[in-house]
Amino acid sequence: MRNSPAYHHSFQNLQENGLSFEQVFERIVTFMKGNPKGHYRLMVGTDSQVHKSQTTFITGIVIQNEGKGVWACIRKVNVPRKMTHLHERISLELSLTEEIVSMFTEERKNELINIILPHLYQGATFTMEGHIDIGAGKRNKTSEFVKEMVTRIESMGVEPKIKPNAFVASSYANRYTK
């Protein structure tokens, strides 16, 4: 796992650069501890953009306390070639999302759940979602991949979201791919 791209690419947001995954996780813990009675959604999604000589992949991690704010960051990965085959690109997007999701080990997920656990009866919630930049509509070029990609993210124990509900991939990450 040490040779995994996640260890060679740091995370960033508008306030901070060069964050390790451990620092990202600490920021999420701090954010949740700020209001342990919140309704939290931890969302991970990737988008890509083909450029002249490379393809840029941006994976977004967003922790949202519904109605009360978010903390978010991205990780950028460049592939030094034009990836023109849609299935290959969508599959790599999902692989990068899966890689980040897998860093949220059972131990880490339990640490996050334990923040809200004492407040469940006051309505506190925690869910983890994998946002996939594909749509099921008949006119959507990615619709034929929906079942495959949704199954992959479900197999990780994460709730899949596709367009129009996959906003971490289709909106947040997308703005950084240009």
C-alpha positions as CSV (number, residue, x, y, z in Angstrom):
1,M,0.0,0.0,0.0
2,R,2.9,2.4,0.6
3,N,3.5,2.5,-3.2
4,S,-0.1,3.5,-3.7
5,P,-0.6,6.9,-5.5
6,A,-2.4,8.3,-2.4
7,Y,0.9,8.3,-0.5
8,H,2.6,10.3,-3.2
9,H,-0.1,12.9,-3.7
10,S,-1.0,15.2,-1.0
11,F,-4.4,16.8,-0.3
12,Q,-5.3,20.5,-0.4
13,N,-8.1,23.0,-0.1
14,L,-8.3,26.8,-0.3
15,Q,-6.7,27.2,3.2
16,E,-4.1,24.5,3.2
17,N,-1.7,22.6,0.9
18,G,0.4,19.4,1.3
19,L,-2.0,17.7,3.8
20,S,-1.4,14.0,4.4
21,F,-4.4,11.7,4.7
22,E,-3.8,11.5,8.4
23,Q,-4.1,15.3,8.6
24,V,-7.3,15.2,6.5
25,F,-8.7,12.7,8.9
26,E,-7.8,14.9,11.8
27,R,-9.6,17.8,10.2
28,I,-12.7,15.7,9.7
29,V,-12.6,14.6,13.4
30,T,-12.2,18.2,14.5
31,F,-15.1,19.3,12.3
32,M,-17.4,16.6,13.7
33,K,-16.4,17.2,17.3
34,G,-17.4,20.8,16.8
35,N,-21.1,19.7,16.7
36,P,-21.4,16.0,17.7
37,K,-25.2,16.2,17.4
38,G,-25.0,16.9,13.7
39,H,-26.3,15.1,10.6
40,Y,-23.0,14.1,8.9
41,R,-22.4,12.9,5.4
42,L,-18.8,11.9,4.5
43,M,-18.6,11.9,0.7
44,V,-15.8,10.9,-1.7
45,G,-15.9,11.3,-5.4
46,T,-13.6,11.8,-8.4
47,D,-13.9,13.6,-11.7
48,S,-11.5,13.8,-14.7
49,Q,-10.7,16.1,-17.6
50,V,-8.8,15.1,-20.7
51,H,-6.2,17.8,-21.7
52,K,-3.8,18.0,-24.6
53,S,-1.1,15.8,-23.2
54,Q,-2.5,14.4,-19.9
55,T,-5.7,13.5,-18.1
56,T,-6.3,15.2,-14.7
57,F,-8.2,13.4,-12.0
58,I,-9.5,15.2,-8.9
59,T,-10.8,13.3,-5.9
60,G,-12.9,15.3,-3.5
61,I,-13.4,14.5,0.2
62,V,-16.3,16.4,1.8
63,I,-17.7,16.1,5.3
64,Q,-21.0,17.9,5.5
65,N,-23.0,18.7,8.6
66,E,-26.4,19.2,6.8
67,G,-27.5,22.8,7.0
68,K,-24.5,23.7,9.2
69,G,-21.5,23.7,6.9
70,V,-18.8,21.6,5.3
71,W,-15.1,20.9,5.4
72,A,-13.6,19.7,2.1
73,C,-10.3,19.0,0.3
74,I,-9.1,17.5,-3.0
75,R,-6.3,15.3,-4.3
76,K,-5.0,15.8,-7.8
77,V,-3.5,12.9,-9.9
78,N,-2.3,13.4,-13.4
79,V,-2.0,10.6,-15.9
80,P,0.6,11.7,-18.6
81,R,-1.6,10.8,-21.6
82,K,-5.0,11.6,-23.1
83,M,-7.4,9.0,-21.9
84,T,-10.0,9.0,-24.6
85,H,-11.8,5.7,-23.8
86,L,-14.8,6.6,-21.5
87,H,-15.0,3.3,-19.7
88,E,-11.2,3.4,-18.9
89,R,-11.6,6.9,-17.5
90,I,-14.7,6.3,-15.5
91,S,-13.2,3.1,-14.1
92,L,-10.0,4.9,-13.0
93,E,-12.2,7.7,-11.5
94,L,-13.9,5.1,-9.4
95,S,-10.6,3.3,-8.5
96,L,-9.3,6.6,-7.1
97,T,-12.5,7.1,-5.1
98,E,-12.2,3.5,-3.9
99,E,-8.6,4.1,-2.9
100,I,-9.6,7.0,-0.7
101,V,-12.6,5.2,0.7
102,S,-10.4,2.3,1.7
103,M,-8.2,4.7,3.7
104,F,-11.2,5.2,6.0
105,T,-10.6,1.8,7.7
106,E,-13.1,0.3,10.0
107,E,-11.1,1.7,12.9
108,R,-11.3,5.2,11.4
109,K,-15.0,4.9,10.6
110,N,-15.7,3.7,14.1
111,E,-13.8,6.7,15.5
112,L,-16.1,9.0,13.5
113,I,-19.3,7.1,14.5
114,N,-18.2,7.2,18.1
115,I,-18.3,11.1,17.9
116,I,-22.0,11.1,17.2
117,L,-22.9,7.8,19.1
118,P,-23.8,9.5,22.4
119,H,-26.2,11.8,20.5
120,L,-28.1,9.3,18.4
121,Y,-31.3,9.8,20.4
122,Q,-31.1,13.5,19.8
123,G,-31.0,12.7,16.0
124,A,-27.3,12.7,15.2
125,T,-26.4,10.7,12.1
126,F,-23.4,9.6,10.1
127,T,-23.3,8.2,6.5
128,M,-20.6,7.6,4.1
129,E,-21.2,8.0,0.3
130,G,-19.2,7.3,-2.8
131,H,-20.1,9.8,-5.5
132,I,-19.8,8.4,-9.0
133,D,-19.6,10.8,-12.0
134,I,-22.1,8.9,-14.1
135,G,-25.8,9.1,-14.9
136,A,-28.5,6.6,-15.6
137,G,-30.5,8.7,-18.1
138,K,-31.0,7.2,-21.6
139,R,-29.1,10.1,-23.2
140,N,-26.2,9.8,-20.8
141,K,-23.1,8.3,-22.4
142,T,-22.1,6.7,-19.0
143,S,-25.5,5.0,-18.4
144,E,-24.2,1.6,-19.5
145,F,-21.6,1.6,-16.7
146,V,-24.0,2.4,-13.8
147,K,-24.6,-1.1,-12.6
148,E,-20.9,-2.0,-12.7
149,M,-19.8,1.1,-10.9
150,V,-22.6,1.1,-8.3
151,T,-21.8,-2.5,-7.5
152,R,-18.2,-1.7,-7.0
153,I,-18.9,1.1,-4.5
154,E,-21.6,-0.9,-2.7
155,S,-19.1,-3.8,-2.2
156,M,-17.0,-1.4,-0.1
157,G,-19.9,-0.8,2.3
158,V,-20.5,2.8,1.0
159,E,-23.7,4.3,-0.2
160,P,-23.4,5.0,-4.0
161,K,-24.7,8.2,-5.4
162,I,-24.9,8.9,-9.2
163,K,-25.9,12.1,-11.1
164,P,-27.7,14.3,-10.2
165,N,-26.9,13.4,-6.6
166,A,-23.2,12.8,-7.0
167,F,-22.3,16.5,-6.5
168,V,-18.8,15.8,-5.0
169,A,-17.7,14.3,-8.3
170,S,-19.8,16.2,-10.7
171,S,-19.5,19.7,-9.1
172,Y,-16.9,20.0,-6.4
173,A,-14.1,17.9,-8.0
174,N,-15.1,19.0,-11.5
175,R,-14.3,22.6,-10.8
176,Y,-10.6,21.7,-10.2
177,T,-10.1,19.5,-13.3
178,K,-10.0,22.4,-15.8
